[in-house]
Amino acid sequence: MEYALIAFSSLIASFLTFFSGFGLGTILLPVFALYYPLPIAVALTACVHLLNNLFKLILVFRNINWKIVVRFGVPSMIAAFVGALLLEKISETNVILTSYTISGHTFHITWPGLVIGLLIVLFAIVELSKKLSEMTFSEKWLIPGGFISGFFGGFSGHQGALRSAFLLRTNIVKSVFIATGVMIACLVDVVRISWYTKFDALKEGEANYYLLAVAVLSAWIGAFAGNKLFKKTSISFFKWFVGVFMLVMGLMIGIGIIN
């Protein structure tokens, strides 16, 4: 069941990224969190995210806008390091804030779970709100936007929605928007994964790398399908599904049901 759920989630999430510029980490992080501690779930999601984006890069490389990559991507890389460092510090202080029992099962609310759960809920609200999900920023905000997007990318993996909000304002065509976003995401992923490898749980072999391979392969299939269909399909059909899923999973992580 574990392999099937993560494979399905990876395929669907990767498919959606071709329409919105984000989705893989958003959907896959809560699924990984069902089976692993949150910092490890973030790290494993980042690995799938990077390998999937490298595959997508092969498909869309010729459409990259390098000027935007420099202005937005370099600040994103710097901030991703800060976000990953903060995640490590919080995970090291995995203090139980409070505990409660339901039907004989005890659940613990911890700092990592509370902070990341609240972030997922926040991004879910943005996704479900038409006004918030369509917000854009002027081009002068590209550099600050890179810092903001990169920080959340390093801390929780939620870089895509913010990146899309800033890049959409540049009025680039859809194919360039996708390719440029993929390139920036790769840069952020390389930085944050280089820091995630310092996590003790990964050093101790807690991650299941066979499961990771299944997730990557499924994401590649989703990316290939998305590249074929993105010119013909609208993202609006999927927005509520993604938003509600994030809201439910974020609340469950925040209150300790998923940890």
C-alpha positions in Angstrom: 0.0 0.0 0.0 2.9 2.4 0.8 4.5 1.9 -2.6 1.2 2.2 -4.5 0.1 5.4 -2.6 3.5 7.2 -3.1 3.7 6.1 -6.8 0.2 7.3 -7.6 0.8 10.6 -5.7 4.1 11.2 -7.5 2.6 10.6 -10.9 -0.4 12.9 -10.4 1.6 15.6 -8.7 4.3 15.6 -11.4 1.6 15.8 -14.1 0.1 18.8 -12.4 3.3 20.8 -12.3 3.2 21.3 -16.0 0.0 23.3 -15.6 0.6 25.3 -12.5 4.4 25.4 -12.1 4.0 23.7 -8.7 2.4 20.7 -7.2 4.9 17.8 -6.8 6.3 18.8 -3.4 2.9 20.1 -2.3 1.2 16.8 -2.7 4.1 14.4 -2.1 5.4 15.9 1.2 2.2 15.0 3.2 2.2 11.5 1.7 5.9 10.9 2.7 5.0 12.3 6.1 2.6 9.3 6.6 5.7 7.0 6.8 8.6 9.2 7.9 9.4 12.0 10.4 8.8 15.4 8.8 12.4 16.5 8.2 13.1 13.2 6.5 9.8 13.5 4.5 11.0 17.0 3.3 14.4 15.6 2.3 12.9 12.6 0.4 10.4 14.9 -1.3 13.3 17.1 -2.4 15.1 14.2 -3.9 12.1 13.2 -6.0 11.6 16.9 -6.9 15.1 17.3 -8.1 15.3 14.1 -10.2 11.9 14.8 -11.7 12.9 18.4 -12.6 16.1 17.2 -14.2 14.0 14.9 -16.4 11.7 17.8 -17.2 14.7 20.0 -18.0 15.6 17.7 -20.8 12.1 18.2 -22.3 11.9 22.0 -22.0 15.6 23.3 -21.8 15.4 25.3 -25.0 12.7 27.5 -23.6 14.5 28.8 -20.5 14.8 32.6 -19.9 18.3 32.9 -18.4 17.9 36.5 -17.4 15.0 35.6 -15.1 17.0 32.6 -13.8 19.8 34.9 -12.7 17.5 37.5 -11.1 15.2 35.1 -9.4 17.2 31.9 -9.1 20.4 33.1 -7.5 18.5 34.7 -4.5 16.5 31.6 -4.3 19.6 29.4 -3.9 20.9 31.6 -1.1 17.6 31.7 0.8 17.2 27.9 0.3 20.3 27.3 2.3 18.9 29.5 5.2 15.6 27.6 5.1 17.3 24.2 5.1 19.5 25.2 8.0 16.4 26.4 10.0 14.7 23.1 9.3 17.7 21.2 10.7 17.7 23.4 13.8 14.0 22.9 14.4 14.2 19.1 13.8 17.0 18.9 16.4 14.7 20.4 19.0 11.9 18.0 18.4 10.2 19.0 21.6 6.7 17.7 22.3 4.6 20.8 22.9 1.6 18.8 24.1 0.0 15.3 23.8 -3.5 14.1 23.7 -5.3 10.7 23.4 -8.2 9.7 21.1 -9.7 6.2 21.3 -6.6 4.9 23.0 -4.1 6.4 20.5 -1.7 9.1 21.8 -0.7 11.9 19.5 2.1 14.4 20.0 2.2 18.0 18.7 5.9 18.9 18.0 7.6 22.1 16.7 8.4 20.6 13.3 4.9 19.3 12.8 3.2 22.5 14.0 5.3 24.8 11.9 5.2 22.8 8.7 1.5 21.9 9.2 0.6 25.5 9.5 2.6 26.4 6.4 0.8 23.7 4.4 -2.6 25.1 5.7 -1.5 28.6 4.7 -0.6 27.5 1.2 -3.9 25.5 1.0 -5.8 28.7 1.8 -3.9 30.6 -0.9 -4.7 27.8 -3.4 -8.4 27.7 -2.5 -8.9 31.5 -2.6 -9.3 32.7 -6.1 -8.1 36.2 -5.2 -5.0 35.0 -3.4 -4.1 32.3 -5.9 -4.2 34.8 -8.8 -2.0 37.4 -7.0 1.0 38.6 -8.9 3.9 41.0 -8.3 5.7 43.5 -10.4 9.0 42.7 -12.0 10.8 44.8 -9.4 9.9 42.1 -6.9 11.8 39.4 -8.7 14.9 39.5 -6.5 13.0 39.7 -3.2 10.6 37.1 -4.5 13.5 34.8 -5.1 14.6 35.1 -1.5 11.1 34.4 -0.2 10.4 31.5 -2.5 13.8 30.0 -1.9 13.5 30.2 1.9 10.3 28.3 1.9 11.7 25.9 -0.6 14.6 25.1 1.7 12.4 25.0 4.9 9.4 23.0 3.8 9.6 22.5 0.1 6.8 24.9 -0.7 8.7 27.0 -3.3 6.5 26.5 -6.4 3.4 28.5 -5.6 5.4 31.6 -4.6 7.7 31.2 -7.6 4.8 31.0 -9.9 3.2 34.2 -8.4 6.3 36.2 -9.1 7.2 34.7 -12.5 3.7 35.1 -13.9 4.0 38.8 -13.7 6.8 38.8 -16.3 4.2 38.0 -19.0 6.4 35.2 -20.5 4.6 32.6 -22.6 3.5 29.4 -21.0 6.4 27.3 -22.3 9.0 29.7 -21.1 7.3 30.1 -17.8 7.4 26.3 -17.3 11.0 25.9 -18.4 12.3 28.8 -16.4 10.5 27.6 -13.3 12.0 24.1 -13.7 15.5 25.5 -14.0 15.1 27.6 -10.9 13.6 24.7 -9.0 16.6 22.6 -9.8 19.0 25.2 -8.4 17.0 25.4 -5.2 16.8 21.6 -4.9 20.6 21.1 -5.3 21.3 23.6 -2.5 18.7 22.3 0.0 19.5 18.6 -0.7 23.2 19.2 0.0 22.2 20.4 3.4 19.5 17.8 4.1 22.1 15.0 3.7 23.5 16.2 7.1 20.3 15.0 8.8 21.1 12.3 11.3 18.2 10.1 10.3 19.3 10.0 6.7 22.9 9.1 7.8 21.4 6.3 9.9 19.6 4.8 6.9 16.1 5.6 7.9 15.0 6.4 4.4 13.7 3.6 2.1 15.6 4.2 -1.2 13.6 1.6 -3.1 10.5 3.6 -2.3 12.3 6.7 -3.4 13.1 5.1 -6.8 9.5 4.1 -7.3 8.5 7.7 -6.6 11.0 9.1 -9.0 10.0 6.7 -11.8 6.3 7.6 -11.3 7.1 11.3 -11.3 9.0 10.9 -14.6 5.9 9.2 -16.2 3.7 12.1 -14.9 6.2 14.7 -16.3 6.2 13.0 -19.7 2.4 12.9 -19.9 2.2 16.5 -18.7 4.6 17.7 -21.3 2.4 16.1 -24.0 -0.9 17.5 -22.7 -0.2 20.9 -21.0 -1.1 22.9 -24.2 -4.5 21.3 -24.3 -5.5 21.2 -20.6 -6.5 23.7 -18.0 -5.4 23.6 -14.3 -8.7 24.9 -12.9 -10.2 21.3 -12.7 -7.4 20.3 -10.3 -7.1 23.4 -8.1 -9.8 22.5 -5.5 -8.5 18.9 -5.2 -5.0 20.1 -4.5 -6.2 22.8 -2.1 -8.5 20.6 0.0 -5.9 17.8 0.1 -3.3 20.3 1.4 -5.7 21.7 4.0 -6.6 18.3 5.4 -3.0 17.0 5.5 -1.7 20.2 6.9 -4.1 20.1 9.8 -3.3 16.4 10.4 0.4 17.2 10.5 -0.1 20.2 12.7 -2.1 18.4 15.3 0.2 15.4 15.4 -1.9 12.8 13.7 0.8 12.6 11.0 4.3 13.0 12.3 
